[in-house]
Amino acid sequence: MINLLEEIGNAASIGITGHIRPDGDCTAAVLAAYQYLRKAKPDASVRIFLEDIPTIYGGIAGADRLESGEGADGQFDVFLVLDCSVDRTGPIEKLVRTADKIINIDHHVSNSNGSGHVNHVVPSASSVCEVLYELLDKQYVDRQIAEAIYIGIINDCGVFQYSNTSRRTMEIAGELIEYGFPFADLIQKTFYEKTYVQNQLMGRALLESILFMDGRCIVSCIDRKTMEFYGAKPKHLDGIVSQLRNTRGVDCAIFMYEVGCMEYKVSLRSNAKLNVARVAEQFGGGGHVRAAGCTMNGTFHDVVNNLSAVIEELLEA
């Protein structure tokens, strides 16, 4: 395990970022790290970069200090890359690579070796927030930092429902709620609660879903025309693939949305019978054993057919 504060040392300028299309774990980790370093390294300049976070995480302390990677400039002594490899940081990647030291903290098996100068990757952890928590000097952890870490953990382990939940995950959650934040309200607001538009899109996706491979797989897709009709962004599609996975008899759920001409962002979820990280890796993506994703080109049917061939081979192995 690395000593995060020692690795940062006397850095005068620190950058923090995560992956493109940030989810709850990524967003919460970046904001928790920002709050923590503002306390632990008060003389350092700390800047945070993320693209278009989901609105439900806008209430986490520090969210108002987030910068977009587009057109960002500056030179950093240290850059923290959380919840991904450096090449998944999107428009901020060029800035990251000019830093004197890159510290990569992650939990994705597809990034098991890390991609920084200093790497701390724990694939067995529920979330990058769990990994980050273990690196924090607890004298600097306060209620707001604990709240952010908790939000990240519950969103990546499905409120302790997913197989990535461990005894240590539960122990950390117990430690965090001792800080006194309203954890039940946070679960409702950041995991279960949806806007009307999100529910409309969820309904469309479920209604138009297709079972195939003798009912072992389910797929649904939202195209750009539908996104434009609802004025929706990718962040409004959170939770759809997990709901598809709840279909009885399904071993693998696929949800995709159109991001360009014949280009789709694909999310995969599975039960214990399929390692979807191996599926995603076949198409340049990655993730976890039960939750992974990639970007694919072709028609909707091309994408489904290509995924099906890999899924069927793995299910039969």
C-alpha positions as CSV (number, residue, x, y, z in Angstrom):
1,M,0.0,0.0,0.0
2,I,1.3,3.4,-0.9
3,N,1.6,6.4,1.5
4,L,-0.4,8.9,-0.4
5,L,0.7,12.0,1.5
6,E,4.4,10.9,1.2
7,E,4.0,10.3,-2.5
8,I,2.5,13.8,-3.0
9,G,5.3,15.3,-0.8
10,N,5.8,19.0,-1.0
11,A,4.0,19.4,-4.4
12,A,2.8,22.9,-4.9
13,S,0.3,22.1,-7.6
14,I,-1.9,19.0,-7.6
15,G,-4.5,17.9,-10.2
16,I,-7.2,15.3,-9.7
17,T,-9.3,13.6,-12.4
18,G,-11.2,10.5,-13.3
19,H,-12.7,8.9,-16.3
20,I,-14.9,10.3,-19.1
21,R,-18.6,10.0,-18.4
22,P,-18.0,9.8,-14.7
23,D,-20.3,7.6,-12.5
24,G,-21.0,8.0,-8.8
25,D,-17.8,6.2,-7.6
26,C,-15.5,8.3,-9.9
27,T,-17.2,11.6,-9.1
28,A,-17.3,11.0,-5.3
29,A,-13.6,9.8,-5.3
30,V,-12.4,12.9,-7.1
31,L,-14.4,15.2,-4.8
32,A,-13.3,13.3,-1.6
33,A,-9.7,13.5,-2.7
34,Y,-10.1,17.2,-3.3
35,Q,-11.5,17.9,0.1
36,Y,-8.9,15.7,1.8
37,L,-5.9,17.3,0.1
38,R,-7.3,20.8,0.8
39,K,-7.1,19.9,4.5
40,A,-3.9,17.7,4.5
41,K,-1.9,20.0,2.1
42,P,-3.3,23.5,2.8
43,D,-0.4,25.2,1.1
44,A,-0.8,23.4,-2.2
45,S,-3.0,24.5,-5.2
46,V,-5.5,21.7,-5.8
47,R,-7.6,21.6,-9.0
48,I,-10.2,19.0,-10.1
49,F,-11.3,18.1,-13.5
50,L,-14.3,16.0,-14.6
51,E,-16.7,16.1,-17.6
52,D,-20.4,16.6,-17.0
53,I,-21.0,14.8,-13.7
54,P,-24.5,13.3,-13.0
55,T,-26.7,16.1,-11.4
56,I,-27.5,13.9,-8.4
57,Y,-23.9,14.3,-7.3
58,G,-23.8,18.0,-7.5
59,G,-24.5,18.4,-3.8
60,I,-21.2,16.7,-2.8
61,A,-18.9,19.3,-1.3
62,G,-16.4,20.6,-3.8
63,A,-18.6,19.9,-6.9
64,D,-18.8,23.7,-7.6
65,R,-15.0,23.7,-8.1
66,L,-14.9,21.1,-10.9
67,E,-13.4,22.2,-14.1
68,S,-13.9,20.9,-17.6
69,G,-11.0,19.4,-19.4
70,E,-11.7,21.3,-22.6
71,G,-9.1,24.0,-22.9
72,A,-7.6,23.4,-19.5
73,D,-4.1,24.4,-19.0
74,G,-1.4,24.5,-16.3
75,Q,1.6,22.5,-15.1
76,F,1.2,20.1,-12.1
77,D,3.8,18.6,-9.8
78,V,1.4,15.7,-9.1
79,F,-1.7,14.5,-10.9
80,L,-4.0,11.9,-9.3
81,V,-5.9,9.7,-11.7
82,L,-8.8,7.9,-10.0
83,D,-11.0,5.0,-11.1
84,C,-9.4,4.5,-14.5
85,S,-6.2,4.4,-16.5
86,V,-4.7,7.6,-17.8
87,D,-5.9,6.9,-21.4
88,R,-9.5,7.1,-20.2
89,T,-9.3,10.6,-18.9
90,G,-10.6,12.1,-22.1
91,P,-9.7,15.8,-22.9
92,I,-7.7,16.1,-19.7
93,E,-5.2,13.4,-20.7
94,K,-2.7,15.7,-22.4
95,L,-2.6,17.8,-19.2
96,V,-2.2,14.7,-17.0
97,R,0.8,13.4,-19.0
98,T,2.7,16.7,-18.6
99,A,2.7,16.3,-14.8
100,D,6.0,15.5,-13.0
101,K,4.3,12.6,-11.2
102,I,1.1,10.7,-12.0
103,I,-0.5,8.7,-9.2
104,N,-3.0,6.1,-10.5
105,I,-5.5,4.8,-7.9
106,D,-8.0,2.3,-9.2
107,H,-9.9,-1.0,-8.7
108,H,-10.6,-2.2,-12.2
109,V,-9.0,-5.5,-13.1
110,S,-8.5,-4.2,-16.7
111,N,-6.1,-1.7,-15.2
112,S,-4.5,-4.1,-12.7
113,N,-0.9,-2.8,-13.3
114,G,-1.9,0.9,-13.3
115,S,-0.7,3.5,-15.8
116,G,1.0,6.1,-13.6
117,H,4.5,6.6,-12.2
118,V,3.0,5.4,-8.9
119,N,0.2,2.8,-9.0
120,H,-2.2,1.5,-6.4
121,V,-4.8,-0.8,-7.9
122,V,-6.9,-3.2,-5.8
123,P,-9.2,-5.2,-8.1
124,S,-10.9,-6.9,-5.1
125,A,-12.2,-3.6,-3.8
126,S,-15.9,-2.7,-4.3
127,S,-15.0,0.8,-5.6
128,V,-12.2,3.3,-6.0
129,C,-13.7,5.1,-3.0
130,E,-13.0,2.0,-0.9
131,V,-9.4,2.0,-2.2
132,L,-9.0,5.7,-1.6
133,Y,-10.4,5.5,2.0
134,E,-7.7,3.0,2.9
135,L,-5.1,5.5,1.9
136,L,-6.4,8.5,3.9
137,D,-4.8,9.7,7.1
138,K,-8.0,9.6,9.3
139,Q,-7.0,12.7,11.2
140,Y,-8.0,14.7,8.1
141,V,-11.2,12.9,7.4
142,D,-14.4,14.8,8.3
143,R,-18.1,14.4,7.8
144,Q,-18.1,15.8,4.2
145,I,-15.2,13.5,3.1
146,A,-16.9,10.5,4.7
147,E,-20.1,11.3,3.0
148,A,-18.5,11.5,-0.4
149,I,-16.7,8.2,0.1
150,Y,-19.9,6.5,1.2
151,I,-21.8,7.8,-1.8
152,G,-19.1,6.3,-4.1
153,I,-19.1,2.9,-2.4
154,I,-22.9,2.5,-2.4
155,N,-23.1,3.4,-6.0
156,D,-20.5,1.0,-7.2
157,C,-21.6,-2.0,-5.1
158,G,-25.3,-1.4,-5.6
159,V,-25.9,-0.6,-2.0
160,F,-24.1,-3.7,-0.9
161,Q,-26.0,-6.0,-3.3
162,Y,-23.3,-6.7,-5.9
163,S,-20.7,-9.5,-5.6
164,N,-17.9,-6.9,-5.2
165,T,-19.1,-6.2,-1.7
166,S,-16.7,-7.7,0.9
167,R,-16.5,-7.8,4.6
168,R,-14.1,-4.9,4.5
169,T,-16.6,-2.9,2.4
170,M,-19.2,-3.3,5.1
171,E,-16.6,-2.4,7.8
172,I,-15.7,0.8,6.0
173,A,-19.4,1.7,5.6
174,G,-19.9,1.2,9.3
175,E,-16.9,3.5,10.0
176,L,-18.2,6.1,7.7
177,I,-21.7,6.4,9.1
178,E,-20.2,7.1,12.5
179,Y,-19.5,10.6,11.1
180,G,-23.2,11.3,11.4
181,F,-24.4,12.1,7.9
182,P,-27.9,11.0,6.9
183,F,-26.9,7.8,5.1
184,A,-30.4,6.5,4.4
185,D,-31.3,9.7,2.6
186,L,-28.1,9.5,0.6
187,I,-28.9,6.0,-0.6
188,Q,-32.4,7.2,-1.7
189,K,-31.2,10.4,-3.4
190,T,-28.1,9.1,-5.1
191,F,-29.0,5.5,-6.0
192,Y,-32.8,5.0,-6.2
193,E,-34.2,8.4,-7.0
194,K,-34.8,9.2,-10.7
195,T,-36.1,12.3,-12.5
196,Y,-39.2,12.1,-14.6
197,V,-37.1,12.0,-17.8
198,Q,-34.9,9.3,-16.4
199,N,-38.0,7.2,-15.7
200,Q,-39.4,7.9,-19.1
201,L,-36.1,6.6,-20.7
202,M,-36.0,3.6,-18.4
203,G,-39.6,2.8,-19.4
204,R,-38.7,3.0,-23.1
205,A,-35.6,0.9,-22.7
206,L,-37.5,-1.8,-20.8
207,L,-40.5,-1.8,-23.2
208,E,-38.3,-2.1,-26.2
209,S,-35.8,-4.7,-24.8
210,I,-35.2,-8.0,-26.5
211,L,-34.5,-11.4,-25.0
212,F,-32.2,-13.6,-27.1
213,M,-29.9,-16.6,-26.7
214,D,-32.8,-18.7,-25.3
215,G,-33.6,-16.0,-22.8
216,R,-30.1,-15.9,-21.3
217,C,-29.4,-12.4,-22.6
218,I,-31.3,-9.2,-22.8
219,V,-30.5,-6.1,-24.8
220,S,-31.9,-2.6,-25.2
221,C,-30.8,0.5,-27.0
222,I,-31.5,4.2,-26.9
223,D,-30.7,6.0,-30.2
224,R,-29.7,9.6,-30.7
225,K,-33.2,10.6,-31.9
226,T,-34.8,9.4,-28.7
227,M,-32.1,11.2,-26.6
228,E,-32.7,14.4,-28.5
229,F,-36.5,14.1,-28.0
230,Y,-36.1,13.9,-24.3
231,G,-33.2,16.4,-24.1
232,A,-31.3,13.6,-22.4
233,K,-27.6,13.2,-21.8
234,P,-25.6,10.0,-21.1
235,K,-25.8,10.8,-17.4
236,H,-29.6,10.3,-17.5
237,L,-29.2,6.7,-18.5
238,D,-27.7,5.5,-15.2
239,G,-29.4,2.4,-13.8
240,I,-31.0,1.1,-17.0
241,V,-28.6,-1.8,-17.5
242,S,-28.8,-2.9,-13.9
243,Q,-32.6,-3.0,-14.2
244,L,-32.3,-5.1,-17.3
245,R,-30.1,-7.5,-15.4
246,N,-32.9,-8.1,-12.9
247,T,-34.9,-10.0,-15.5
248,R,-35.5,-13.6,-14.4
249,G,-33.4,-16.1,-16.2
250,V,-31.0,-13.6,-17.7
251,D,-27.3,-14.2,-17.3
252,C,-26.1,-11.1,-19.2
253,A,-27.8,-7.7,-19.7
254,I,-26.6,-5.3,-22.5
255,F,-27.6,-1.7,-22.7
256,M,-26.3,0.6,-25.4
257,Y,-26.8,4.1,-26.5
258,E,-25.8,5.8,-29.7
259,V,-23.0,8.4,-29.4
260,G,-22.2,8.9,-33.1
261,C,-23.0,7.6,-36.6
262,M,-22.9,3.8,-36.1
263,E,-21.1,4.2,-32.8
264,Y,-22.5,2.9,-29.5
265,K,-21.5,3.1,-25.8
266,V,-22.1,-0.4,-24.5
267,S,-22.7,-1.4,-20.8
268,L,-22.7,-5.0,-19.7
269,R,-24.0,-6.6,-16.4
270,S,-24.0,-10.2,-15.5
271,N,-24.6,-12.8,-12.8
272,A,-22.1,-15.3,-11.5
273,K,-22.1,-17.3,-14.8
274,L,-20.3,-14.7,-16.9
275,N,-17.3,-12.5,-16.6
276,V,-18.3,-9.5,-18.7
277,A,-14.9,-7.8,-18.2
278,R,-13.6,-10.5,-20.6
279,V,-16.3,-9.7,-23.1
280,A,-15.6,-5.9,-23.0
281,E,-11.9,-6.5,-23.3
282,Q,-12.5,-8.2,-26.7
283,F,-13.7,-4.8,-28.0
284,G,-11.2,-2.5,-26.4
285,G,-13.1,-1.9,-23.1
286,G,-12.9,-3.2,-19.6
287,G,-14.3,-3.1,-16.1
288,H,-15.3,-5.6,-13.5
289,V,-16.3,-9.3,-13.5
290,R,-20.0,-8.4,-13.2
291,A,-20.0,-4.9,-14.7
292,A,-18.1,-3.7,-17.7
293,G,-18.3,-1.6,-20.8
294,C,-16.9,-0.6,-24.2
295,T,-17.5,1.4,-27.3
296,M,-18.4,-0.4,-30.5
297,N,-19.0,0.5,-34.1
298,G,-21.5,-0.8,-36.6
299,T,-25.3,-1.1,-36.8
300,F,-27.3,-2.1,-33.7
301,H,-27.5,-5.6,-35.1
302,D,-23.8,-5.7,-35.9
303,V,-23.0,-4.8,-32.3
304,V,-25.4,-7.4,-30.8
305,N,-24.1,-10.1,-33.1
306,N,-20.5,-9.4,-32.3
307,L,-21.2,-9.4,-28.5
308,S,-23.3,-12.5,-28.8
309,A,-20.5,-14.6,-30.3
310,V,-18.2,-13.8,-27.4
311,I,-20.8,-14.1,-24.7
312,E,-22.0,-17.5,-26.0
313,E,-18.4,-18.8,-26.2
314,L,-17.8,-17.7,-22.6
315,L,-21.1,-19.1,-21.3
316,E,-20.4,-22.5,-22.9
317,A,-16.8,-22.6,-21.6
